């Protein structure tokens, strides 16, 4: 994920008055939205967070609640980017500066969010979860991935 955000950031920095790469931006946003929703967030929100809550990590007004709120913020930011991108594709001259600004804010937001997850959440998980918990989580993550692959295949096939 970090690699994709860095590539998008580099693309934004290298514009220098050149034509905005709308297709690149759209494809990157599609990847980010799909990866976040169907691979990353689902694992955290439906598997990791409940397990940590069972182990005593507070949900409301605690680190899990704060991270879930950040997940919602990320979803809203992606939706705003999509709105500005659609407007830019329709030729709205005010959309491009808003799009660029929102993309830059999103990139910075996501880097900070990932830093928090790595430095706080994952350290808490490594400390609280025993070997059996980690094995259970690995199995559940694999089940989520298999289900998401199945759903994506059926969507691709139109089933």
C-alpha positions in Angstrom: 0.0 0.0 0.0 2.8 2.4 0.9 4.4 1.8 -2.5 1.2 2.7 -4.3 0.8 5.9 -2.2 4.4 6.8 -2.8 3.9 6.3 -6.6 0.8 8.5 -6.6 2.6 11.1 -4.6 5.5 11.1 -7.1 3.0 11.4 -9.9 1.5 14.4 -8.3 4.9 16.0 -7.7 6.0 15.5 -11.3 3.1 17.3 -12.9 4.9 20.6 -13.4 2.1 22.0 -15.7 1.7 18.8 -17.7 -1.6 17.3 -18.4 -3.1 15.6 -15.4 -3.0 11.8 -15.7 -6.6 11.2 -15.0 -6.5 7.5 -16.1 -3.5 6.8 -13.8 -5.3 8.5 -10.9 -8.5 6.6 -11.5 -6.8 3.3 -11.7 -4.7 4.0 -8.6 -7.9 5.1 -6.7 -9.6 1.9 -7.8 -6.8 -0.1 -6.5 -6.6 1.8 -3.2 -10.4 1.5 -2.6 -10.5 -2.2 -3.4 -7.4 -3.1 -1.5 -8.5 -1.1 1.6 -12.1 -2.3 1.6 -11.8 -5.9 0.5 -8.3 -6.9 1.8 -7.0 -4.7 4.5 -9.9 -3.0 6.5 -12.1 -6.1 6.5 -9.2 -8.1 8.2 -8.7 -5.4 10.8 -12.3 -4.4 11.5 -13.9 -7.9 11.4 -11.0 -10.1 12.7 -8.1 -8.3 14.4 -10.1 -5.6 16.3 -12.7 -8.0 17.8 -9.9 -10.3 18.9 -8.0 -7.4 20.6 -11.2 -6.3 22.2 -11.7 -9.8 23.6 -8.2 -9.4 25.1 -9.2 -6.2 26.8 -8.2 -3.5 24.4 -10.9 -0.8 24.6 -13.1 -0.3 21.6 -14.9 2.9 22.5 -12.7 5.9 23.3 -9.6 3.6 22.9 -7.1 2.8 20.2 -9.4 0.5 18.3 -12.2 3.1 18.1 -9.7 5.8 17.0 -8.4 3.6 14.3 -11.9 2.7 13.1 -12.7 6.4 13.0 -9.6 6.9 10.9 -10.8 4.1 8.6 -14.0 6.1 8.0 -12.1 9.2 7.4 -10.0 7.4 4.8 -13.2 6.2 3.1 -14.6 9.7 3.1 -11.4 11.1 1.6 -11.4 8.5 -1.2 -15.1 9.4 -1.9 -14.1 13.1 -2.1 -11.3 12.3 -4.5 -13.6 10.3 -6.7 -16.1 13.2 -6.8 -13.3 15.6 -7.8 -12.0 13.2 -10.3 -15.4 12.7 -12.0 -15.8 16.5 -12.1 -12.3 16.9 -13.7 -13.2 14.2 -16.3 -16.3 16.3 -17.1 -14.1 19.3 -17.7 -14.9 21.3 -14.5 -12.0 23.7 -14.3 -12.3 24.0 -10.5 -12.1 20.3 -9.9 -8.4 19.7 -10.7 -6.9 21.9 -7.9 -9.4 20.4 -5.5 -8.5 16.9 -6.7 -4.8 17.5 -6.3 -5.2 19.0 -2.9 -7.4 16.1 -1.7 -5.0 13.5 -3.1 -2.1 15.1 -1.2 -4.1 15.2 2.0 -5.1 11.6 1.6 -1.5 10.4 0.9 -0.3 12.2 4.1 -3.2 10.9 6.1 -2.7 7.3 5.0 1.1 7.4 5.7 0.3 8.7 9.2 -2.4 6.1 9.7 -0.1 3.3 8.7 2.6 4.6 11.0 0.1 4.5 13.9 -0.9 1.0 13.0 2.6 -0.2 12.8 3.9 1.5 15.9 0.9 1.1 18.1 -1.7 -1.4 17.0 0.6 -4.1 15.7 2.9 -3.8 18.8 -0.1 -4.2 21.0 -1.2 -7.3 19.0 2.3 -8.8 19.1 2.3 -8.3 22.9 -1.3 -9.5 23.7 -1.8 -12.3 21.3 -0.4 -15.7 22.0 0.7 -18.3 19.5 -2.8 -19.8 19.2 -4.4 -16.3 18.7 -1.9 -15.5 16.0 -2.5 -18.9 14.3 -6.3 -18.3 14.5 -5.9 -14.8 13.0 -3.7 -16.2 10.2 -6.4 -18.8 9.4 -9.2 -16.1 9.5 -7.1 -13.7 7.3 -6.7 -16.5 4.8 -10.4 -17.3 4.8 -11.1 -13.6 4.2 -8.7 -13.6 1.3 -10.2 -16.7 -0.2 -13.7 -15.3 0.1 -12.7 -12.0 -1.5 -11.1 -13.8 -4.4 -14.3 -15.9 -4.8 -16.4 -12.7 -4.8 -14.1 -10.9 -7.2 -14.2 -13.8 -9.6 -18.0 -14.0 -9.5 -18.2 -10.2 -10.0 -15.7 -10.4 -12.9 -17.8 -13.3 -14.5 -21.0 -11.4 -13.9 -22.4 -14.2 -11.7 
